[in-house]
Every structure is written in structure tokens, then in C-alpha cells.
Amino acid sequence: MDIDALAARARQLGGHGRALLGIAGAPGAGKSTMAEQLVSRIGPEAVVVPMDGFHLHDDELARRGLGDRKGAPETFDVEGYVALLARLRTETAHTVWAPAFDRARELSVAGAIGVRPEHRLVVTEGNYLLFEGGGWAAVRPLLDEVWFVEQDESTRVDRLVERHVAHGKPVDLARRWTLESDQANADLVAGTRAVADLVVSVG
């Protein structure tokens, strides 16, 4: 299914109210790219709100002993994410502010995304939209559909290493992080594929 067909499907969600579409998949699978392409095709009535805006700060991860697990389910403020999704479903008459994630600085930025009344479609993307452990089960009921994005595994790994390098990690550390921490998260996410509303394979 090409991006135009996917955009047409997304437009049909939600009836006359605001729709929330989730895009899930492993780290580096192409979730952010697909979300941005969809919003670009649909136009000003759509907006992207990434799950990654709810990363816990590195200081808090260090305090919890989770510095080497950043990106795992327990390293996010899942309750905050769920609360935002609930607000996006019900508070449609005024702007709701959402956080973004700055990859260059590896931190969340509060109030960076304005979801306005004219936004009839919110596309939220992240690893754990279909995950059911540790509070994540509350996410799926708030979404109209969740699509699962996947691509060739070697390509996904190579692109993830390149992303880490581009954001400042040395090549050896980037590959080790990808094959250890990121891969552990990817294995968790793979177990959620079967319950997605749609599986989209990308090149």
C-alpha cells in the first residue's frame, strides 16, 4: 500500500470528530518518516505527536539505574502519554500542547507541538503503542487504529546505527547500542505485530 492509499485510509478515521492514528514498530523501522509523509499528504488538518516526547530525562534514568536502557518501556512517562492522548480525544475546542523529542540533545522539549482545533487527525508514532506491560495497555483504547511499520532487518539495523552516529555516538558505541539496547526493545515490539490493524512494509 503506497503513501497515497495510506493517507486515504487515515482520512476516513474518526467520522466527524478528531481521529488518533498510531504508528508502531521497532526502533529505526521508519515510523517517524511515515508519520511525516502522511501528514504532508493530508495537509494542515493533520499533525504528528510522537511518543518520544515522553522520554524520562537522563538524570532521572541515571537515578533509577536505567541509563543504559534508554528507550525501554520503563524509561518513558507512560501515564503522561496516556493523559495527553485522552486530552487530544476530548479537548478539541482549544489548543493542547504536547512535548517533542530533540534527538540532537537527547531530551524532551515541553510544549513544542500545538494540537489545534483544526487538527482533525493526530498521528502519534512510537515503539510501544501496542505493548501491554507496565501501563502501556491504556494506550491502544485511545487510538482509532494502530499500524505496524516494518522493513528488512539488516536495513533497519544499519539505519539505526547511522542515526546514532549522526547524533554524536562513536561508530563502535552506536553499533553496540543498536545490537544490545535497541535490539532488546525491538524484540519486545515484534511481539505486538499480530494485533495491529494494518502491517505496512517499507523499503
C-alpha positions, 0 to 999 in steps of 0.5 A: 500500500503506497503513501497515497492509499495510506493517507486515504485510509487515515482520512476516513478515521474518526467520522466527524470528530478528531481521529488518533492514528498510531504508528508502531514498530521497532526502533529505526523501522521508519515510523517517524518518516511515515508519520511525516509523509502522511501528514504532508499528504493530508495537509494542515488538518493533520499533525504528528505527536510522537511518543518520544516526547515522553522520554524520562530525562537522563538524570532521572534514568541515571537515578533509577539505574536505567541509563543504559536502557534508554528507550525501554518501556520503563524509561518513558512517562507512560501515564503522561502519554496516556493523559495527553492522548485522552486530552487530544480525544476530548479537548478539541475546542482549544489548543493542547500542547504536547512535548517533542523529542530533540534527538540532537540533545537527547531530551524532551522539549515541553510544549513544542507541538500545538494540537489545534482545533483544526487538527482533525487527525493526530498521528502519534508514532512510537515503539510501544503503542501496542505493548501491554506491560507496565501501563502501556495497555491504556494506550491502544483504547485511545487510538482509532487504529494502530499500524505496524511499520516494518522493513528488512532487518539488516536495513533497519539495523544499519539505519539505526546505527547511522542515526546514532552516529549522526547524533554524536555516538562513536561508530563502535558505541552506536553499533553496540547500542543498536545490537544490545539496547535497541535490539532488546526493545525491538524484540519486545515490539515484534511481539505486538505485530499480530494485533495491529490493524494494518502491517505496512512494509517499507523499503 
